[in-house]
Amino acid sequence: MENVVQRLLKCSTSTFFQLHIVNCTGLGEEGVKAAVATSRLERGKLRRRTRAAVETGVGHREPGPRTRRCPQIAFCPAFCDPDSLPPRVGWIAAGALASIPTPAAHGSAPSIHKHGSSMASNSSSSGGSDRQRIAQQRLRIIAGHLQRPAGDDSALLAAECKDQGSKSDASSEEKTVPRRRQEIMKWNGWGYSDSRFLFNKKGQAEFTGKRYKLSGMIIPGLKEWFEGTFGANLQHKSPATPILNSSAVRPPTLNEAFVEELKSTGVPFSHDAEDRVFRAYGHCVHEIFALREGRIGRVPDLVVWPNCHNDVVKIVELACKHNVCLIPYGGGTSVSSALECPSEETRSIVSLDTSQMNRILWIDEKNLTAHVEAGIVGQDLERLLNESGYCTGHEPDSMEFSSLGGWVATRASGMKKNIYGNIEDLVVHIKMVTPRGVIEKSCQGPRMSTGPDVHHFILGSEGTLGVVTEVTMKIRPMPEYQKYGSVVFPNFEQGVACLREVAKQRCAPASIRLMDNEQFKFGHALKPQVSSIFTSFLDGLKKIYITKFKGFDPNRLCVATLLFEGNREKVLQHEKQVYDIAAKFGGLAAGEDNGQRGYMLTFVIAYLRDLGMDYYVMGESFETSVPWDRVLDICQNVKARIVHECKERGVQFTPLSTCRVTQTYDAGACVYFYFGFNYRGLSDPVHVYEQVEHAAREEILANGGSLSHHHGVGKLRKEWMSETVSNVGIGMLKSVKDYVDPNNIFGNRNLF
């Protein structure tokens, strides 16, 4: 009986429940205290998996966040009947039934389970039977835990994940990312297969597909800008390899013992060539260029698709047992070579694709948090939260395809960080599976003084320590009001001065981004065909007013795009404050349309890289953060260095070299650089590109900039890590790696 009580106590910390045990087991108060002491250290093993059932079904406490979950995640199946419990324990379970707080009714309509005071009044006669059924089901969960041997969790874990997987498959139409990504996405370029820039038979630029506001539109200015900027000739094409040649992919090196045990777990896996190649590359220029040329290097030998946290635990345990190399894969949007398989790796490499772990497990309306599986991509996360009236506000440029786990692993930043914060500001709790076990905090309080923050070992770890499986994030009600805007400045210097003042007064809107003159012209070239003569006439008047009456030089002016969010009255007050500051620096309000178009282009601009490669133009972006007093220097010097390096390396036409200030902070800003050049006549264009980018990064560091603001390090930038964080810092990172992953199971070789 003492063993039974210890196991029962693992399932609850409720004093009420423990008093029942005193009364019903005959052990007496001292006996129960001893059992409590024995079980306390072990309680955490079952606490998180059973808290939903126990808190709702036993204790006299308010419903907690884990008591209302997404309908895709069904509760554990019955392992035994309550009648099979020991008599006195059975009496406790039966007696607790009447005290179960009202749970959310399960149905097919809502996509997320919420809890909070607003839900307390949901009661009906039809819902009563559902609540009774759920209560009984939860009691059976407790019974199942009590009946099983203490160390035998395998049946429960398998049942939980199997149920989650089946629910996930049933709602697959809600997913953006299918298991076989190549069904809807390019294998050798950016984004959706049906979306691209092209020049049609009439020589007009257009954007295909139906997914974006720009889709199906003619873009009359793009052809002239493209030819004039890069010296491109539309008669000379460099098309990509249309389909993957499987014979070019080396056969998989499988660890047969690992594969055999993996089969018994029920976790889906594949060694199909397309699946493997798709997960071997990110979106660096050299990676995409190689794919377009059909040159395939080292790729994973196997791809696995866990459905939940417990699946990941099993995969990592098997990898440790059989010495298999694991490389986590989220959204595949990396621009740091983080996904490349190390050529020197001799072990079997397994790509752990988290895309099927894409559910919001619960929303806590009282604390404004949501617990989410880490494989969900940004657009799905926001869509599901929006359906319930919430948002995270985290919108990186790649949010369509990048995953929550990837954001955590790279310390990502979003366009609206001025209101919502960067990813490290949004994270409340992280669960990560490592070769040493699962790492997570026991408390989800807003702040703790308990030594160095464990989260900071995880944030930015880039898949070197383990796999992020679940994250609790801060959420907010969707903004009541949203308004775009734009400001045109006579020159970049005055624009930067304005942004500095906005940051100093701490009145930055949700997003404020300043484009230099080259980028302004680039954005103007992407303007779709106007729908009426009147609109065209107004655009002409605006240009005349700015250039003729206000005296702005078209070759020096720059534009800031703005986005305000929040309460309508406060937004309007905020807008006036920002425009008043802009006026002090010569800025003129340029309208909502320009601001809205600027943000719309954020999600299609990556497709231009593929258009460029179709016509021998190679280009990319990179970023840094820098103190305010160095912003102008770094912008000027890096752009000039790019032009110089291209000329030195035989690039025939002057390259595009442009920048924007894209995030503001109290002590500095994030600066984004874009560059591209025509590589016709170069024998090894990728090598030239890498030399130019390397020189640009050296210039950034020489001018006081950071190695990266939010793209991460990967393999592309790790040569500068010791310079960036010091040799002692590298030693600290390696020490953590050596302890957490002594056999280098997570062997992507990122960071150091």
C-alpha positions in Angstrom: 0.0 0.0 0.0 2.9 2.4 0.7 4.1 2.0 -2.8 0.6 2.7 -4.1 0.4 5.9 -2.0 3.8 7.1 -3.2 2.7 6.7 -6.8 -0.6 8.4 -6.1 1.3 11.3 -4.5 3.3 11.7 -7.7 0.1 12.7 -9.4 -0.8 15.6 -7.2 0.5 18.1 -4.8 -3.0 18.8 -3.5 -3.2 18.9 0.3 -6.9 18.0 0.0 -6.0 14.8 -1.9 -3.2 13.9 0.7 -5.7 14.3 3.6 -8.0 11.8 1.8 -5.0 9.4 1.7 -4.5 9.8 5.4 -8.1 9.0 6.1 -8.4 6.2 3.7 -5.2 4.2 3.6 -4.7 3.6 7.3 -1.1 4.7 7.1 -1.6 7.6 9.4 -0.3 11.1 9.0 3.4 10.2 9.7 3.3 7.4 7.2 1.9 9.7 4.5 4.5 12.3 5.3 7.2 9.7 4.8 5.6 8.7 1.5 5.4 12.3 0.4 9.1 12.8 1.2 10.0 9.7 -0.8 8.0 10.7 -3.8 8.7 14.4 -4.0 12.0 14.1 -5.9 10.3 11.8 -8.4 7.1 13.7 -8.8 8.3 15.8 -11.7 8.5 12.8 -14.0 4.8 12.5 -14.2 3.7 16.0 -13.1 3.7 17.6 -16.5 2.1 14.7 -18.3 -0.7 14.3 -15.7 -1.3 17.7 -14.3 -4.2 18.4 -16.7 -6.1 15.4 -15.5 -5.2 15.8 -11.8 -5.7 19.5 -11.4 -9.1 19.3 -12.9 -10.1 15.9 -11.5 -8.9 16.0 -7.9 -7.7 19.2 -6.3 -9.8 22.2 -5.1 -7.9 24.6 -7.3 -8.9 26.9 -10.2 -8.5 25.3 -13.6 -4.9 25.8 -14.7 -3.5 26.3 -18.2 -3.0 22.6 -18.8 -6.7 21.8 -18.1 -7.9 23.1 -21.5 -6.1 22.0 -24.5 -6.4 21.8 -28.2 -8.9 19.2 -29.4 -6.1 17.8 -31.6 -4.5 16.5 -28.4 -6.9 14.0 -26.9 -6.4 12.8 -23.3 -4.7 9.4 -22.7 -6.9 6.4 -23.4 -8.1 4.4 -20.5 -5.5 2.0 -19.2 -7.8 0.4 -16.6 -11.2 0.8 -15.1 -11.6 2.8 -11.9 -13.2 -0.3 -10.4 -9.9 -2.0 -10.6 -8.2 0.4 -8.2 -7.6 -0.6 -4.6 -10.9 -0.1 -2.7 -9.9 3.0 -0.7 -8.0 4.6 -3.6 -11.1 3.9 -5.8 -13.2 5.7 -3.2 -11.0 8.7 -3.4 -11.3 8.8 -7.2 -15.1 8.3 -7.1 -15.5 10.9 -4.4 -13.4 13.5 -6.3 -15.7 13.2 -9.3 -18.2 15.7 -7.8 -15.5 18.3 -7.2 -14.2 18.5 -10.8 -14.2 22.0 -12.1 -16.1 22.5 -15.3 -13.9 21.7 -18.3 -14.2 23.0 -21.8 -16.5 20.9 -24.0 -14.6 19.0 -26.7 -15.9 19.7 -30.2 -14.7 20.0 -33.7 -15.3 23.7 -34.2 -12.7 25.5 -32.0 -9.1 25.0 -32.9 -7.7 25.9 -29.5 -8.7 25.3 -25.9 -8.7 28.3 -23.7 -9.4 29.0 -20.1 -10.2 32.0 -18.0 -13.0 33.7 -16.2 -14.8 34.4 -19.5 -15.3 30.7 -19.9 -16.8 30.0 -16.5 -20.4 30.5 -17.5 -20.3 27.9 -20.3 -22.8 25.3 -19.1 -25.7 23.4 -20.7 -27.5 20.2 -20.3 -25.9 18.9 -23.5 -22.4 19.8 -22.2 -23.0 18.0 -18.9 -22.6 14.6 -20.4 -19.4 15.7 -22.2 -18.0 17.0 -19.0 -18.9 13.8 -17.2 -17.3 11.7 -19.9 -14.1 13.8 -19.8 -14.0 13.7 -16.0 -14.3 9.9 -16.0 -11.6 9.7 -18.7 -9.2 11.8 -16.6 -9.8 9.6 -13.5 -8.9 6.6 -15.6 -5.6 8.3 -16.5 -4.8 8.5 -12.8 -5.8 4.9 -12.4 -3.6 3.9 -15.2 -0.6 5.6 -13.6 -1.3 3.8 -10.3 -1.6 0.4 -11.9 1.6 0.5 -14.0 5.1 -0.3 -12.6 6.9 2.8 -11.5 9.4 3.0 -14.4 7.1 1.8 -17.2 6.1 4.9 -19.1 6.4 3.5 -22.6 2.8 2.5 -23.1 1.5 5.9 -22.1 4.0 7.8 -24.1 3.3 5.7 -27.2 -0.5 6.1 -26.8 -0.2 9.9 -26.3 1.9 10.4 -29.4 -0.1 8.0 -31.5 -3.3 9.9 -30.6 -1.6 13.2 -31.4 -0.4 12.0 -34.7 -3.8 10.7 -35.7 -5.5 13.9 -34.7 -2.8 15.8 -36.6 -3.4 13.8 -39.8 -7.2 14.4 -39.4 -6.7 18.1 -39.4 -4.0 18.2 -42.1 -5.9 20.6 -44.2 -5.2 23.3 -41.6 -1.4 22.8 -42.0 0.7 25.0 -44.2 3.6 22.6 -44.3 3.0 19.0 -45.4 5.3 16.2 -44.5 6.5 16.2 -48.1 7.3 19.8 -48.5 8.2 19.4 -52.1 4.5 19.0 -52.9 3.9 22.8 -52.5 7.4 24.3 -52.2 10.4 24.7 -54.4 13.3 22.3 -53.8 15.8 24.7 -55.3 14.5 28.2 -54.5 12.4 30.2 -52.2 8.8 29.6 -51.2 5.8 28.2 -52.9 6.2 26.4 -56.2 3.3 28.4 -57.8 4.7 31.8 -56.8 7.6 33.5 -58.6 8.6 36.7 -60.5 9.0 36.2 -64.2 9.1 38.2 -67.4 6.2 37.2 -69.6 6.1 36.9 -73.4 5.4 40.6 -73.7 8.6 41.4 -71.7 6.5 42.6 -68.7 7.4 41.5 -65.2 4.7 39.8 -63.2 4.2 37.8 -60.0 2.5 34.4 -60.4 0.2 32.5 -58.1 -2.7 33.6 -55.9 -1.2 33.7 -52.5 0.0 37.3 -52.2 -1.5 40.7 -52.8 1.0 41.1 -55.6 0.0 37.8 -57.2 -1.3 38.1 -60.8 -0.2 41.7 -61.1 2.0 43.4 -63.8 4.9 45.3 -62.4 5.8 47.8 -65.1 8.9 49.3 -63.5 10.8 46.1 -62.6 12.2 45.3 -66.1 13.8 48.7 -66.6 15.2 48.7 -63.0 16.5 45.2 -63.3 18.3 45.7 -66.6 19.6 49.1 -65.7 20.9 48.2 -62.2 22.6 44.9 -63.1 23.2 45.2 -66.8 21.1 42.0 -67.2 20.2 40.8 -70.7 16.8 39.1 -70.7 17.9 37.2 -73.8 20.5 35.3 -71.7 18.9 33.0 -69.2 20.5 30.7 -66.7 17.5 28.5 -65.8 17.5 26.1 -62.8 17.5 22.4 -63.0 13.8 21.7 -63.2 13.7 18.4 -61.3 15.9 16.6 -58.9 18.0 13.8 -60.4 17.9 11.1 -57.7 20.9 9.4 -59.2 23.0 12.5 -58.3 22.2 11.8 -54.6 24.5 9.4 -52.8 22.8 6.4 -51.4 21.9 6.6 -47.7 24.3 5.3 -45.1 21.8 3.7 -42.7 22.5 2.5 -39.2 20.4 -0.7 -39.5 20.1 -1.2 -35.7 18.8 2.4 -35.3 16.3 1.9 -38.1 15.0 -1.4 -36.7 14.3 0.1 -33.3 12.9 3.3 -34.9 10.3 1.1 -36.6 9.0 -0.1 -33.3 8.3 3.4 -32.1 5.8 4.2 -34.9 7.6 7.4 -35.7 7.3 8.1 -39.5 10.6 8.2 -41.4 11.9 8.2 -45.0 15.2 7.7 -46.9 13.7 8.9 -50.2 16.1 11.1 -52.1 13.8 14.1 -52.4 13.0 14.1 -48.7 16.7 13.9 -47.8 17.8 16.6 -50.2 15.1 19.0 -49.2 16.4 19.0 -45.6 20.1 19.3 -46.5 20.1 22.9 -47.5 19.0 26.3 -46.3 18.9 29.5 -48.3 22.5 30.8 -48.5 23.5 31.8 -52.0 26.0 28.9 -52.4 23.4 26.4 -51.3 20.7 27.5 -53.7 23.2 27.9 -56.6 24.4 24.3 -56.1 20.8 23.0 -56.1 20.0 25.0 -59.3 23.1 23.4 -60.9 22.1 20.0 -59.8 25.2 19.5 -57.7 24.2 17.6 -54.5 26.7 17.2 -51.7 26.4 15.3 -48.4 22.7 15.0 -47.4 21.0 13.3 -44.4 20.6 9.6 -44.7 17.2 9.5 -43.1 14.4 11.9 -42.3 12.2 11.4 -39.2 8.9 13.2 -38.4 8.1 13.2 -34.7 4.5 14.0 -33.8 5.1 15.2 -30.3 7.7 15.8 -27.5 7.7 12.1 -26.5 8.5 11.0 -30.0 11.6 13.3 -29.9 12.6 11.8 -26.6 12.5 8.3 -28.1 14.5 9.4 -31.2 17.2 11.1 -29.2 17.5 8.0 -26.9 17.9 5.8 -29.9 20.4 8.1 -31.5 22.5 8.0 -28.3 22.2 4.3 -28.1 23.4 3.7 -31.7 25.7 6.8 -32.1 23.7 8.4 -34.8 24.1 12.1 -35.7 21.0 14.2 -35.4 20.4 17.6 -37.2 17.1 19.4 -36.2 15.1 20.8 -39.1 12.4 23.4 -38.5 11.3 25.7 -41.4 14.5 25.4 -43.5 14.9 29.2 -43.9 18.4 29.3 -42.5 20.8 31.8 -44.2 23.9 30.7 -42.1 24.7 27.2 -43.6 23.3 25.8 -40.3 21.5 22.9 -42.1 24.5 21.7 -44.1 25.6 18.2 -43.3 29.3 18.3 -42.2 31.3 16.6 -45.0 33.6 15.0 -42.5 30.7 13.2 -40.6 31.1 9.5 -41.0 28.1 8.4 -38.9 24.6 8.0 -40.3 23.0 11.5 -40.3 19.3 11.8 -39.4 17.3 15.0 -40.1 14.8 15.5 -37.3 11.9 17.4 -39.0 9.6 19.0 -36.4 7.0 20.2 -38.9 4.4 17.8 -37.6 4.7 19.1 -34.1 2.5 22.1 -35.0 -0.2 22.4 -32.4 -1.1 25.1 -29.9 -1.6 22.9 -26.8 -3.3 25.5 -24.6 -4.1 29.2 -24.2 -4.0 30.7 -20.7 -6.3 33.8 -20.9 -5.6 34.8 -17.3 -1.8 35.0 -17.7 -1.9 35.7 -21.5 0.4 32.8 -22.5 0.1 30.0 -25.0 1.9 26.7 -24.9 2.9 25.7 -28.4 4.7 22.8 -30.1 8.0 24.1 -31.6 7.5 22.9 -35.2 4.7 25.3 -35.9 5.5 27.9 -38.6 4.9 31.6 -38.0 1.9 32.1 -40.2 0.1 29.1 -38.7 0.8 30.2 -35.2 -0.6 33.7 -35.8 -3.6 32.4 -37.8 -4.6 30.0 -35.0 -4.1 32.6 -32.3 -6.0 35.2 -34.3 -9.0 32.9 -34.5 -9.1 33.1 -30.7 -8.5 36.9 -30.6 -4.8 36.8 -29.8 -1.4 37.2 -31.4 2.3 37.0 -30.5 3.3 39.9 -32.7 6.5 38.1 -33.7 6.8 38.6 -37.4 10.2 37.9 -38.9 10.5 38.4 -42.6 10.5 34.6 -42.9 7.5 34.0 -40.8 5.6 32.2 -43.5 8.0 29.3 -43.4 10.2 29.6 -40.3 9.3 27.7 -37.2 9.0 28.6 -33.5 11.8 26.2 -32.6 14.0 27.9 -35.2 13.2 31.3 -33.8 14.4 30.1 -30.4 17.4 28.3 -31.8 18.7 31.5 -33.6 17.5 34.2 -31.2 15.1 35.6 -33.9 13.7 39.1 -34.2 10.5 40.3 -35.8 9.4 43.4 -37.6 7.2 44.6 -34.7 9.6 44.0 -31.9 9.2 47.6 -30.7 5.9 46.6 -29.1 6.1 42.8 -28.7 9.8 42.3 -28.2 12.3 39.8 -29.7 12.0 36.1 -29.2 13.9 36.2 -25.9 11.4 38.7 -24.6 8.4 36.5 -25.7 9.5 33.2 -24.2 8.2 32.2 -20.8 9.2 28.5 -20.8 11.1 26.2 -23.1 11.3 22.4 -23.2 14.3 20.9 -25.0 15.4 17.3 -25.4 19.1 16.7 -25.1 21.3 13.6 -24.9 21.4 14.1 -21.1 17.6 14.3 -20.8 14.9 17.0 -21.0 15.8 20.5 -19.8 13.1 22.9 -18.6 12.3 25.1 -15.7 9.9 24.0 -13.0 8.4 27.5 -12.6 6.8 29.7 -15.2 7.0 32.9 -13.2 7.9 36.1 -15.1 11.4 36.4 -13.6 13.7 34.3 -11.4 17.0 35.0 -9.6 18.4 31.5 -9.7 21.8 31.9 -11.3 22.3 32.2 -15.0 19.1 31.8 -16.9 18.9 28.3 -18.3 16.9 29.7 -21.3 20.0 31.5 -22.4 21.8 28.2 -22.9 19.0 27.2 -25.3 18.3 30.5 -27.1 20.8 30.8 -29.9 22.1 27.2 -29.5 21.4 26.5 -33.2 20.7 22.8 -32.8 24.0 22.0 -31.2 22.6 20.9 -27.8 19.2 19.4 -28.5 15.8 19.8 -30.0 13.3 22.5 -28.8 10.0 20.7 -28.6 7.6 23.0 -26.7 7.5 26.7 -25.9 5.3 28.8 -23.7 5.0 32.3 -25.2 3.5 35.6 -24.2 0.4 36.5 -26.2 -1.6 39.7 -26.5 -5.1 40.5 -27.6 -5.2 41.4 -31.3 -4.7 45.1 -31.7 -7.9 47.1 -31.9 -6.5 49.4 -34.6 -3.7 49.2 -37.1 -2.4 52.0 -39.3 0.4 52.2 -41.9 2.3 55.3 -42.7 5.5 56.6 -44.4 7.8 59.6 -44.3 10.1 60.8 -47.0 13.4 62.5 -45.9 15.7 64.7 -48.1 18.6 62.4 -47.3 19.6 59.3 -45.4 21.5 61.3 -42.7 18.4 63.2 -41.7 16.4 60.0 -41.7 18.8 58.3 -39.3 18.8 61.3 -37.1 15.0 61.1 -36.9 15.0 57.4 -36.0 17.6 58.2 -33.3 15.3 60.8 -31.8 12.3 58.5 -32.0 14.3 55.9 -30.1 15.5 58.4 -27.6 12.0 59.5 -26.8 10.9 55.8 -26.7 8.0 56.5 -29.0 8.8 54.1 -31.8 5.8 52.6 -33.5 5.4 48.8 -33.8 7.7 49.0 -36.8 9.8 51.7 -38.3 12.2 51.0 -41.2 14.4 53.5 -43.0 15.4 52.7 -46.6 18.3 54.4 -48.3 18.0 55.9 -51.8 19.0 52.8 -53.7 16.4 50.7 -51.8 13.8 53.3 -52.2 14.2 53.1 -56.0 14.2 49.3 -55.7 10.9 49.4 -53.9 9.5 51.9 -56.3 10.3 49.5 -59.2 8.2 46.9 -57.5 5.1 49.0 -57.5 2.3 47.2 -59.4 0.5 48.7 -62.3 -2.0 51.4 -61.2 -5.6 50.7 -61.7 -6.7 54.1 -63.0 -5.5 57.2 -64.7 -6.5 59.3 -61.6 -4.2 57.2 -59.4 -1.4 57.7 -61.8 -2.1 61.4 -61.9 -2.0 61.7 -58.1 1.3 59.8 -58.0 2.7 62.3 -60.5 1.6 65.2 -58.4 3.2 63.8 -55.3 6.5 63.4 -57.1 6.4 67.0 -58.5 5.5 68.3 -55.0 8.4 66.5 -53.3 11.1 67.2 -56.0 10.1 70.6 -57.4 8.3 72.4 -54.6 10.2 70.9 -51.6 13.5 70.5 -53.4 14.2 66.9 -52.6 16.9 65.3 -54.8 15.5 62.1 -56.3 18.9 60.6 -56.1 19.4 61.3 -52.4 15.9 61.1 -50.8 15.0 58.2 -48.6 11.8 56.8 -47.1 10.8 55.4 -43.7 7.8 53.0 -43.5 5.7 52.9 -40.4 3.3 50.6 -38.7 1.2 51.6 -35.7 -0.9 49.2 -33.6 -3.0 49.4 -30.5 -5.9 51.4 -29.1 -7.3 53.7 -31.8 -7.0 56.9 -29.7 -3.5 56.1 -28.6 -2.4 55.1 -32.1 -3.5 58.5 -33.5 -1.7 60.3 -30.6 1.4 58.2 -31.3 1.2 58.8 -35.0 1.1 62.6 -34.4 4.1 62.4 -32.1 6.2 60.5 -34.6 5.3 62.7 -37.6 6.1 65.8 -35.5 9.5 64.4 -34.8 10.0 63.6 -38.5 9.1 67.2 -39.4 12.0 68.5 -37.3 14.3 66.5 -39.5 12.8 67.6 -42.8 10.5 64.6 -43.2 7.2 64.8 -45.1 4.3 62.4 -44.6 4.1 60.2 -47.7 0.8 58.3 -47.1 -0.4 55.0 -45.9 -0.2 53.3 -49.3 3.6 53.5 -49.4 3.9 52.1 -45.9 1.5 49.2 -46.5 3.2 48.3 -49.8 6.5 48.3 -48.1 5.4 45.7 -45.6 3.6 43.7 -48.3 6.9 43.5 -50.2 8.6 42.0 -47.2 7.1 38.6 -48.0 7.8 38.6 -51.7 11.2 40.2 -51.9 12.9 36.8 -51.2 11.5 35.6 -54.5 13.5 38.1 -56.4 16.7 36.2 -55.6 15.4 33.4 -57.8 14.5 35.8 -60.6 18.0 37.2 -60.5 19.6 33.8 -60.8 17.5 33.1 -63.9 19.5 36.0 -65.6 23.0 35.6 -64.1 22.4 37.9 -61.2 23.5 36.8 -57.7 22.3 38.6 -54.6 21.6 38.2 -50.9 21.1 40.1 -47.7 22.9 40.1 -44.3 22.4 42.1 -41.1 24.1 43.5 -38.1 23.4 45.6 -35.0 25.5 48.7 -34.2 25.6 51.6 -31.7 23.8 54.8 -32.8 27.0 56.8 -33.2 28.3 54.2 -35.8 25.2 53.7 -37.9 26.0 56.2 -40.6 29.7 55.1 -40.8 28.8 51.4 -41.1 26.2 52.0 -43.8 28.5 54.1 -45.9 31.7 52.0 -45.4 30.1 48.6 -45.9 28.3 49.7 -49.1 31.5 51.2 -50.5 33.5 48.1 -49.5 31.1 45.9 -51.5 31.5 48.0 -54.6 35.2 48.0 -54.3 35.5 44.2 -53.7 33.3 43.5 -56.7 35.4 45.6 -59.0 38.6 44.0 -57.6 37.3 40.5 -58.4 36.3 41.2 -62.0 32.6 41.9 -61.8 31.8 43.8 -65.0 28.9 45.9 -63.8 28.6 48.1 -60.8 26.8 46.0 -58.1 23.7 46.9 -56.2 24.7 47.9 -52.7 22.0 49.1 -50.5 20.9 49.2 -46.8 18.0 49.9 -44.5 17.8 50.6 -40.7 15.2 48.1 -39.7 15.1 47.9 -35.9 15.7 50.6 -33.3 16.9 50.3 -29.7 17.9 52.6 -26.9 21.6 52.1 -27.6 21.7 51.3 -31.3 19.9 49.8 -34.3 19.8 46.8 -36.6 21.0 47.5 -40.2 20.2 45.2 -43.1 22.4 45.2 -46.2 21.5 43.9 -49.7 23.9 43.4 -52.5 23.8 41.7 -55.9 25.8 41.6 -59.1 25.8 40.3 -62.6 28.1 37.2 -62.7 28.3 36.7 -66.4 31.9 36.0 -67.4 33.0 34.8 -64.0 34.4 31.3 -63.9 33.4 30.7 -60.2 30.7 33.2 -59.3 29.9 31.6 -55.9 33.6 32.0 -54.8 33.5 35.6 -55.8 30.3 36.2 -54.0 31.7 34.5 -50.8 34.8 36.7 -51.0 32.7 39.9 -51.3 30.4 38.8 -48.4 33.4 37.9 -46.3 35.0 41.3 -46.9 31.7 43.0 -46.1 31.5 41.1 -42.8 35.0 42.2 -41.9 34.1 45.8 -42.6 31.0 45.5 -40.3 33.2 44.2 -37.5 35.8 46.9 -38.1 33.1 49.5 -37.8 31.7 48.3 -34.5 28.9 46.1 -35.8 27.9 42.7 -34.4 28.5 39.4 -36.1 24.7 39.0 -36.4 21.6 40.6 -35.1 19.1 37.7 -35.8 20.3 35.5 -38.6 22.6 33.5 -36.3 26.1 32.1 -36.8 25.8 28.6 -38.2 28.9 27.5 -40.1 29.0 30.6 -42.3 30.1 33.0 -39.6 31.7 30.9 -37.0 35.2 31.8 -37.9 34.6 35.2 -36.2 33.0 33.7 -33.0 36.1 33.8 -30.8 36.7 37.5 -31.9 33.1 38.2 -31.0 32.6 36.5 -27.7 36.3 35.9 -26.7 38.2 32.7 -26.3 37.0 32.3 -22.7 33.4 32.7 -24.0 34.0 30.0 -26.6 35.4 27.8 -23.9 32.3 28.2 -21.8 30.1 27.3 -24.7 32.2 24.2 -25.5 32.0 23.2 -21.8 28.2 23.2 -21.9 28.3 21.2 -25.2 30.7 18.7 -23.7 28.5 18.1 -20.7 25.1 18.1 -22.5 26.2 16.2 -25.6 29.5 14.4 -24.8 29.2 12.1 -27.9 28.3 15.0 -30.3 24.9 13.4 -31.2 23.7 16.9 -32.3 26.7 17.1 -34.7 25.8 19.9 -37.1 29.0 21.8 -36.0 27.4 25.2 -35.8 28.7 28.1 -33.7 32.2 26.8 -32.9 
